[in-house]
Structure formats: C-alpha cells, structure tokens
Amino acid sequence: MTTFDDREKAFEAKYEHDEELKFKVNSRRNKLLGLWAASLMGKTGADAEAYAKDVVMADFEKPGDSDVVHKLMTDLAAAGKPADEHAIRKESHRLADEARQQIMTEVR
C-alpha cells in the first residue's frame, strides 16, 4: 500500500463516519420533534413514543425536511393545535442541537 492509498482509505472512512453521524443526529432530532408535537397534542407515554416513531418514518418519504414539517403541520392542525412552518422549523433547529449533543455523548 502506498501513502496515497492509506490517505484515500482514511478519507473514505471519515466520510462514512460523518454521514452515519449526520443520519443519527437527523433521526434523533425527528424523534425529539415528534415528542414535542405529541406533547402539544396531549399524547403521553406509549402514544407519544409511537407518534415520534411515525415522525421519524415520515422523513423517508421525500428528501429534505419538508415531509416531516408537513406531517407535523397537518397533525397539529387536526388536533386543534395549529403551528406554522416557521415555528416548526425553529423548534427543529433547536432540537437538532440537542440531538447532536445527545449523540456525541453516546459516542464517547
């Protein structure tokens, strides 16, 4: 193996690690967002956890966050707790930081 091959493998490993970390943070953020919305709708315990899982799964419908935001807006409105896109995205950004901290603590 040459030094170039070693560097290439190291860069590939770092990229793979970074992408996995990004996926975990995004999934955790969506779970926290689902729990936040569940609390607004008055869901607790197993109902809140199940709803949070539904929010995580909603993220796989389309690329980006629009599918999650749309689900939350629709569900909150149906529960009589309407929230606009800006409020949901603001909470999403706040929870992304919390999710990142949680994941980084688990990694250590």
VOBA-1610 file (N, C-alpha, C; in pm, whole numbers, padded with zeros to 5 digits, always signed):
BEGIN
Met+00084-00119+00000Met+00000+00000+00000Met+00088+00125+00000Thr+00045+00221-00072Thr+00118+00346-00075Thr+00054+00443+00023Thr+00123+00551+00047Thr+00070+00656+00134Thr-00059+00712+00077Phe-00063+00725-00055Phe-00184+00776-00119Phe-00303+00683-00092Asp-00283+00553-00103Asp-00390+00456-00077Asp-00437+00464+00068Asp-00343+00479+00159Asp-00377+00491+00301Asp-00460+00617+00326Arg-00419+00727+00265Arg-00494+00853+00282Arg-00634+00841+00223Glu-00644+00776+00107Glu-00773+00759+00043Glu-00867+00678+00133Lys-00818+00570+00189Lys-00899+00488+00279Lys-00939+00566+00404Ala-00849+00648+00455Ala-00879+00729+00573Ala-00988+00832+00541Phe-00981+00896+00425Phe-01083+00993+00386Phe-01218+00923+00366Glu-01217+00805+00306Glu-01341+00731+00285Glu-01403+00691+00420Ala-01320+00648+00513Ala-01369+00609+00645Ala-01426+00730+00719Lys-01361+00844+00708Lys-01410+00964+00774Lys-01543+01009+00713Tyr-01552+01004+00581Tyr-01677+01041+00514Tyr-01791+00950+00559Glu-01764+00820+00563Glu-01866+00723+00606Glu-01909+00751+00750His-01813+00778+00836His-01842+00809+00977His-01926+00937+00988Asp-01886+01040+00915Asp-01959+01168+00919Asp-02103+01153+00869Glu-02123+01076+00763Glu-02257+01055+00710Glu-02343+00975+00808Glu-02285+00876+00872Glu-02358+00798+00971Glu-02398+00886+01090Leu-02307+00971+01133Leu-02334+01062+01243Leu-02446+01160+01205Lys-02441+01211+01082Lys-02544+01304+01034Lys-02681+01236+01032Phe-02685+01110+00988Phe-02809+01034+00984Phe-02865+01014+01126Lys-02778+00977+01219Lys-02822+00955+01357Lys-02874+01083+01420Val-02806+01193+01399Val-02850+01322+01454Val-02985+01362+01395Asn-03000+01344+01264Asn-03126+01379+01199Asn-03241+01293+01251Ser-03217+01165+01267Ser-03321+01076+01319Ser-03356+01110+01462Arg-03256+01139+01543Arg-03282+01176+01683Arg-03359+01308+01690Arg-03320+01403+01605Arg-03392+01531+01601Arg-03538+01509+01566Asn-03565+01423+01469Asn-03703+01397+01430Asn-03781+01329+01541Lys-03715+01241+01615Lys-03782+01177+01729Lys-03816+01283+01834Leu-03720+01369+01865Leu-03745+01475+01963Leu-03855+01569+01914Leu-03856+01597+01786Leu-03960+01682+01727Leu-04096+01615+01739Gly-04099+01484+01717Gly-04224+01409+01732Gly-04273+01410+01875Leu-04180+01397+01971Leu-04219+01401+02113Leu-04269+01540+02150Trp-04206+01643+02094Trp-04251+01781+02118Trp-04394+01800+02068Ala-04419+01756+01944Ala-04552+01771+01886Ala-04654+01685+01962Ala-04613+01566+02002Ala-04703+01478+02078Ala-04746+01545+02207Ser-04653+01614+02273Ser-04689+01681+02399Ser-04787+01795+02372Leu-04772+01864+02259Leu-04867+01969+02224Leu-05006+01912+02199Met-05010+01790+02148Met-05138+01725+02118Met-05194+01650+02238Gly-05122+01653+02350Gly-05170+01586+02471Gly-05140+01438+02477Lys-05050+01390+02392Lys-05013+01248+02393Lys-04903+01227+02497Thr-04909+01114+02565Thr-04806+01081+02664Thr-04770+00933+02651Gly-04662+00895+02716Gly-04622+00754+02725Gly-04604+00688+02591Ala-04665+00569+02579Ala-04651+00488+02458Ala-04709+00558+02336Asp-04817+00634+02355Asp-04876+00707+02242Asp-04779+00811+02188Ala-04711+00881+02277Ala-04614+00982+02235Ala-04495+00916+02164Glu-04447+00804+02219Glu-04335+00732+02157Glu-04374+00681+02017Ala-04494+00627+02005Ala-04541+00577+01875Ala-04552+00691+01774Tyr-04602+00805+01820Tyr-04613+00920+01730Tyr-04474+00967+01686Ala-04380+00970+01780Ala-04244+01011+01746Ala-04183+00918+01641Lys-04211+00789+01651Lys-04161+00694+01551Lys-04224+00722+01414Asp-04353+00759+01414Asp-04419+00795+01288Asp-04353+00916+01224Val-04312+01011+01306Val-04245+01132+01255Val-04110+01094+01195Val-04036+01007+01264Val-03906+00962+01211Val-03927+00894+01076Met-04027+00808+01066Met-04052+00737+00941Met-04098+00831+00830Ala-04167+00938+00866Ala-04214+01034+00765Ala-04098+01098+00691Asp-03982+01104+00755Asp-03866+01168+00692Asp-03815+01090+00572Phe-03855+00964+00558Phe-03807+00881+00447Phe-03895+00892+00323Glu-04000+00975+00330Glu-04090+00988+00216Glu-04029+01069+00102Lys-03964+01180+00136Lys-03903+01267+00035Lys-03770+01319+00090Pro-03679+01357+00003Pro-03555+01418+00052Pro-03584+01551+00123Gly-03506+01582+00222Gly-03523+01708+00294Gly-03620+01693+00409Asp-03649+01806+00472Asp-03732+01808+00591Asp-03878+01841+00563Ser-03913+01870+00440Ser-04048+01917+00411Ser-04154+01814+00446Asp-04122+01685+00430Asp-04221+01581+00462Asp-04251+01577+00612Val-04150+01597+00696Val-04169+01599+00841Val-04248+01724+00881Val-04210+01837+00826Val-04278+01962+00859Val-04425+01953+00817His-04451+01900+00699His-04588+01887+00651His-04670+01794+00743Lys-04612+01681+00782Lys-04681+01589+00872Lys-04716+01658+01003Leu-04619+01729+01060Leu-04644+01795+01187Leu-04751+01904+01174Met-04744+01983+01069Met-04844+02088+01048Met-04984+02027+01036Thr-04995+01920+00958Thr-05124+01854+00937Thr-05177+01793+01066Asp-05090+01720+01137Asp-05133+01652+01259Asp-05167+01751+01370Leu-05087+01855+01384Leu-05115+01955+01487Leu-05246+02029+01457Ala-05269+02061+01332Ala-05393+02129+01293Ala-05513+02039+01321Ala-05500+01910+01290Ala-05609+01815+01314Ala-05639+01801+01462Ala-05537+01820+01545Ala-05555+01810+01691Ala-05600+01942+01752Gly-05621+02043+01668Gly-05664+02173+01719Gly-05551+02255+01778Lys-05427+02222+01742Lys-05309+02294+01790Lys-05225+02339+01671Pro-05281+02421+01583Pro-05208+02457+01461Pro-05076+02527+01491Ala-04977+02490+01411Ala-04844+02554+01419Ala-04801+02584+01277Asp-04744+02701+01257Asp-04700+02735+01122Asp-04562+02675+01095Glu-04525+02677+00969Glu-04399+02616+00927Glu-04280+02679+00999His-04283+02810+01017His-04172+02880+01082His-04152+02829+01226Ala-04260+02813+01299Ala-04250+02766+01438Ala-04194+02624+01444Ile-04238+02540+01352Ile-04190+02401+01350Ile-04042+02397+01312Arg-04003+02475+01212Arg-03861+02476+01172Arg-03773+02534+01282Lys-03822+02633+01353Lys-03746+02691+01464Lys-03724+02586+01573Glu-03828+02513+01607Glu-03815+02406+01707Glu-03724+02296+01655Ser-03731+02268+01527Ser-03646+02167+01465Ser-03498+02204+01479His-03465+02330+01456His-03326+02375+01469His-03279+02365+01614Arg-03366+02402+01706Arg-03331+02393+01848Arg-03306+02248+01887Leu-03392+02159+01841Leu-03380+02018+01876Leu-03264+01951+01804Ala-03223+02003+01690Ala-03106+01949+01619Ala-02982+01964+01706Asp-02968+02078+01771Asp-02854+02098+01861Asp-02859+02000+01977Glu-02977+01981+02034Glu-02993+01887+02145Glu-02963+01744+02099Ala-03011+01707+01982Ala-02987+01573+01927Ala-02837+01550+01905Arg-02769+01650+01852Arg-02625+01640+01828Arg-02551+01617+01959Gln-02588+01691+02062Gln-02524+01673+02193Gln-02550+01533+02248Gln-02672+01485+02235Gln-02705+01351+02284Gln-02624+01244+02212Ile-02617+01254+02081Ile-02544+01155+02001Ile-02395+01160+02033Met-02340+01280+02045Met-02197+01293+02074Met-02164+01237+02212Thr-02256+01251+02307Thr-02235+01196+02440Thr-02237+01044+02435Glu-02324+00986+02353Glu-02331+00841+02338Glu-02207+00786+02270Val-02150+00861+02176Val-02033+00815+02101Val-01911+00804+02190Arg-01901+00893+02285Arg-01782+00895+02371Arg-01778+00779+02459
//
